[in-house]
Amino acid sequence: MGSEVKKIRSIDEIMKNNRWVVDEKPHIIVDYNKCSKCDSKVCVFLCPAGCYTLLSDGKLSFNYEGCLECGTCRLVCPNNAISWEYPEGGKGIQYRYG
């Protein structure tokens, strides 16, 4: 038996296989009033898709279109400022591991 060499692929290579069908109705709503009272902005650092970014003025910017639907943001938000639901059927990310 010969030894098989498995190719290690980067996250970017793996993610290229996935497909997003963006729902026009956001499945995540951010309450920016509650968010403005948050000092840590932990969602910026823990969202694996990078949907949350901190602007130069210290305010949060959010973009749901690239969401991986993991729910991390709603779990880590200390102010319950994130209302999260799954997208409508057939919308959102479609994982393809090919």
Secondary structure, DSSP 8 states (H G I E B T S, - for coil): ----------HHHHHTT-EEE--SS-SEEE-HHHHTT-SS-HHHHH-TT--EEE-TTS-EEE-GGG-----HHHHH-TT--EEE---STT-EEE----
